[in-house]
Amino acid sequence: MLDRIRILAQVVESGSFSRAARALNLAPSSVTRTIDSLEQQLGVPLFKRSTRQLVLTEQGEYFLARSVPLLEEAEQLVQSLQPLHVAPRGPLRVSVFESFGAAWLAPRLPVFLARYPGVRVEIEFDNRLVDLDADNVDVAIRIGRPTDSSLHARHLLANRTLLVASPTYLAQHGEPAHPDELASHNCLIRGQGRQRQHWYFQRGPERRKIAVQGNLASVGGTPLLCAAQAGCGLLLLSSWMVQQGIDDGSLRQLLPDWQASPYEDRHDEIYAVFRGGRFLKPQTRAFIDFLIEVMAPLQGSDGKA
């Protein structure tokens, strides 16, 4: 009965039998048979079969509302009987935007794998907005809070940006002392580069909007970072991506008294996005907790929550 209730709760939370099946790693036919068996056992219909949408009957709403607390209490009871912590096991599919995945997450993945050897991670670096259901993704790391109300999100990091350049470039072209001087520098641009680009600066009440141009544009940050370290131009990029270069001396922060951003009124935040808030797979919960843990030092350095 408890397993059937768990599947029922996931079907309602996912909004369809097929999405619930993907979330539970079950065949859709198995989920359908389970709901049919539960309805036969209870002697009442749980879903309105005549509508295109997945809608609970009045009896279904009543049963789910009363049974979910019992399910949660049963799971807590089972956990309390475990003498040792049971390590997460099984597959974990992760999607992360390219620059963050390559520069920040990839070097830390071995720590997660060593901590949870039973978890099998499949990771994709992709700048497109993946569909977690269609692509069977457990966790997606994205810039910006998701607009899909069926997804859950945990805030990971404030996306602070820094203006940097290599000592080689600065020796040849000089170091800007004010944002207005950036118009005469070669700026490495994040984006398609087809439209006029602007960088925004603020120092107290003073605000500056600077039109920038350069000989390299990229949607992903990795080519820009490599070019900046090679002395090709100025770069405005996330702190988590340029901090190592600042630490090892290959990059130098410019205009530190100014708050710089590629957007005028937008402050991008990084989120972990996932399906199913109530019954997360143990490996999914472990991975999200790991992300929050290893990002804590970055939060402190940015001075933001």
C-alpha positions, 0 to 999 in steps of 0.5 A: 500500500505504501508503495502505491501511495508513493506512486500516486503522490508522484503522479499528482506532483508530476502532472502525468503518468509518463513524467511520474514514471521518468521521475521514479525510473519505472515503465509508464505501464507499471505506473498505470497498473499501480494506480489501477490496482490502488483504485480496485483496492480502495473501490473508488476512482482516484482520477477523472478519466473523462478530462484531458488533464490529470484531475483527482476525483473528490475521493482521490483528493481526500485519500491523497491528503490523508495518506501523504502524512502517513507515508512521510511518517512511515519513511521517517520510521524506517529511517530511524530504524537504520543503524547506519546511514545508507549511502545513495546509489544509482544513476544521476543525470545532471545538466549544467551550462557550459562555462560553470560546468567546465570551470567550476563544477568539473574540478569538484565532481571527483570529491562527490564521486569519492563521497558517494561511490555508489552514485553513477553520474551522467553530466552534460555541458549544454547552454540550451534550456533543457526539459527535465522531463523530456531529457530525463534530467534529475538536476539542472544548474541554471542561471535564473529562477525557473518559470515552470511552476512544476519545478523546484529550485534551490538558490546556489550562488549570486552571479557577481561579475568582475572586470579583468585583463591580463598583465600582458594586455595592460602592459601594451594598452594601459590600464583603464582608470574609469569606465569611460575609457573602455570604449577605446579598448578591445572588449571580449563580449559575452553573447552573439555579438550581432547587436551593440553591446553595453556594460554597466557600472555603478559606484555609489550614486554614479552610474555609467553605461558604456558601449563596448566592442571587440574582436571576439564574442561567445555565448560560452565564457570559456573561449573568452577566458582563454583569450583574456588570459592570452592578452587579447582584451578586457573581459567582464565575467562571473567571479567564480570563473575568473577568480583562479586567474586572479589568484595565479596572476594570469588576470588582474581585476580592474576598476575594483571600486565599481560594481560591474554588470553586463545587464542594466537592471538584472542580477542573475542568480544560479539555481539548482532546478529539479523535479519532485520536491517531496520524494527526491531520489537520495542521490539527487538530494545528496548532489544538491546538498553537495552543491550548497556545501561547496559553494558556501566559500564563494557566497562568503567571498561575494558577501551575498546570500 
